[in-house]
Amino acid sequence: MADRPEHTAGTGGREKLDYVTISVGLVGAGPWAEMVHAPRLAAGPDTRLAGVWARRPEAARRFGAPVFERIEELFDNCEAVAFSVPPAVQAELGVLAAKAGKALLLEKPLAADLDGARRLAGAIAEAGVASQMVLTWRYSAATRAFLARVSAIEPFGGHAANITGAMLGGDFATPWRLERGAILDVGPHMIDLLEASLGRVVGVRAHGNPRGWVGLLLEHETGSVSEASLCLSVPGETPPSNVGIYGRLGRESINDTQLGDDVFSLMLAEFAMTVRRGGGHPLDAAHGLHLQEIIAAAEEQLT
């Protein structure tokens, strides 16, 4: 088997990936599936789009892959399953995929609520299948370089901001986002990056309106403190989403314009490695559950 180039692993180390192609079934046929999942899975070389299942089969046919009427038929024709559906649907169907013995590539958030996240993470653990979250920032070479620099400044605090007008219209003004707001949609990204920079989050305080502006104060096990500002209802041009970390030896920052085109290729390369090797990944469903626990604690405090 020929060797692939080296890729940075999710932990920040470097591992050599064997050249393998895994067959992946896609669940969902919405805008994100059309823009990202279907073309990236089909492009290879680490993955092959084995087929699609969606509630609207006619929407799935535009991807140029086999369309299955029953989700069980999709499971029968793939090694792994990628999800591009609303969080509540992912939680329900992800359990079925895990019980069918399939590895799972999961969108954030893991589920619509904490109960759903616990059921899905539990089913994955019980089945012993691989899982990996699509936390896109974490698969960027720029982010990994940023985190390496952060470790050298003796960090003690940080701030993240993700402020857009996504809820005001367009393909992503979907019912679950309109109902739950920024904290469930972009909260996982910002909490995850602050945690990766400053240590595991052990406490959260929240204020604001879930469908408007949300502010989070995060306490980290290292003693560091960070803040996150989240909003999806700001009209007009908005600044790039960004994370700034501050330490005794300096400051570091990153924004979403720096992420580059390598994000999804690296994500799928690592997913293929995780599936073939049969081990875990740092950004697995258990990590997704941890993020959901933080969000649930914050939502309880919001008006």
Secondary structure, DSSP 8 states (H G I E B T S, - for coil): --EEEEEE-TTS-EEEEE---EEEEEE--SHHIIIIIHHHHHH-SSEEEEEEE-SSHHHHGGGSS-B-SSHHHHHHT-SEEEE-S-HHHHHHHHHHHHHTT-EEEE-SSS-SSHHHHHHHHHHHHHHT--EEE--GGGG-HHHHHHHHHHTTS-EEEEEEEEE--GGGSSTT--HHHHHH-HHHHTHHHHHHHHHHHH--EEEEEEEE-TTS-EEEEEEETTS-EEEEEEES---S-----EEEEEETTEEEEEEGGGS-TTHHHHHHHHHHHHHHHT---TTSHHHHHHHHHHHHHHHTT--
